[in-house]
Amino acid sequence: MFFLLSLGISVVAQVNNTLYFMHGVPQSNRINPAYQPDCGFYFGFPMLAPLRAELSSSSLAWEDVIYQHPNEPDSLITFLHPLGSKEAFLNKLEPVNFVASDLGTSLISVGFRTGAGFFTLDVITRWDGNIYYPGDLARLMISGADEGDSYELDGIGADLMAFDEISVGWSKEILDRLTVGVKAKMLFGIGDLSTISSDLSVSTSQDVWNIQSDMQFNASLPFAEVSYDEDGLMEDVVINDDFENPSFSSLSKYMLNTNNLGLGLDLGLEYRPIEPLQISVSLVDLAYIRWKDEVHQVDYATEYDFTGLELNPFDLSEDYAFEDYLDSTLTQMSDSLMGFLEFTPGGAYSKRLNTKLYAGVSYYVTPKINFGLLSRTDFLNGKVAEQLTASANFTTGRFLNLTLSYSYMNAYFKNIGAGLSINAGPLNLYLISDNALNAVFWPEEARSVNLWFGFNFLFGYKERADLPLVQ
């Protein structure tokens, strides 16, 4: 992981930026706990308040993998096709690349207004998964090894984390035109795999391939039984039956695992210095998890010389073909390399969430039209990543809220997003993305996509009291 950070890789779990200025969506308080929705009470439909997903690639776009056949306009080919360009594909790769995924859903999402302020309760399941791969690994697999070359495969790794979050929030106007909010969180870790260090290289020559590695991972696997031999090395891994065939009681055990306990805090404020202008700031996911349940340490340290294949043709027969010999040899090589992989019982370790700082400003041209600008800063382990989003926001009042946005994120400038929130009686439905419209304007350049879909019941609607009276 230290190697990844030294290269300046930014892997950002994607909370939807377009949501920030969508005041028709109660779950806007996920980004700024000071925000109070327009209703007196809301209840989110379980699993759909919201359901969110994101997938992104640091280096490769759709057009780098699949593109039009040069001689047949109605056909598509990949870079591996004889008429495709493997070199163009490889030239897109950085020294270390990543594929990131972020999934989440709400089991409970409730908010209500009292004389003491607006209160919220959320129970959320979250999954963050990042896979890292070096460009030289792809080159070695696609182009093969060149004589006398060295391949730096540092950075191979993964950071996978699943946890549940229970949060209680409160917001209130404490001074004229100043609203503050706070959200306290308790986190329960389901499972984790963390890359600590990842150094791997392959040097080739006519006589020998030299493989050197020094890799280390931490893992918490509460859903598996890991047994060790008398030397302290892993002997077997068995997935628990109640995890493979879950029931309500077994799921609750994993979802509310107090052995992997964490705490967190969100803070926010909204301030209107003059009537048409609103300024807002929030700090989200100031949190960590202490992993203690079924903790294991994985080490892979070796220096291995592969001297190639030596084959006596007289050893081959009808019962022992070349394919059998090759399979046997590669199996022995794989077994030799895997022999250096050590699983040992590990000690407790802490892992923090990626804290995010939001700073937004919006200007109301009319009570129902405003323009917003949002700065988002992600504090990763040892690095800061910046995103910017500009939006135009429209509302008809109770029935319809619409947002169009343009963002810079993941080192890519052309992200066009949109958000739509519709109220029909007590039903509230919303669909939001930071880059869904890229599929219309630049489908071949798409490197990431995120989507929030939600379904709420709203009661006690009222016009926002803080809307300016500018006409």
Secondary structure, DSSP 8 states (H G I E B T S, - for coil): -HHHHHTT--------SGGGG-TT-GGGGGT-TT---SSSEEEE-TT-SSEEEEEEESS--HHHHEEE-SS-TT-EEETTSTTS-HHHHHHT--SEEEEEEEEEEEEEEEEEEETTEEEEEEEEEEEEEEEEEEHHHHHHHHH---TT-EEE-TT-EEEEEEEEEEEEEEEEEEETTEEEEEEEEEEEEEEEEEEEEEEEEEEE-SS-EEEEEEEEEEEE-TTEEEEE-TTS-EEEEEE-HHHHS--HHHHHHHHT-TTSEEEEEEEEEEEEEETTEEEEEEEEEEEEEEE-TTEEEEEEEEEEEE------GGG--SSS-HHHHHHHHHHHHHHHHHTTEEEEE---EEEE--EEEEEEEEEEEETTEEEEEEEEEEEETTEEEEEEEEEEEEE-SSSEEEEEEEEEETTEEEEEEEEEEEEETTEEEEEEESSTTHHHH-GGG--EEEEEEEEEEEES----TT-----
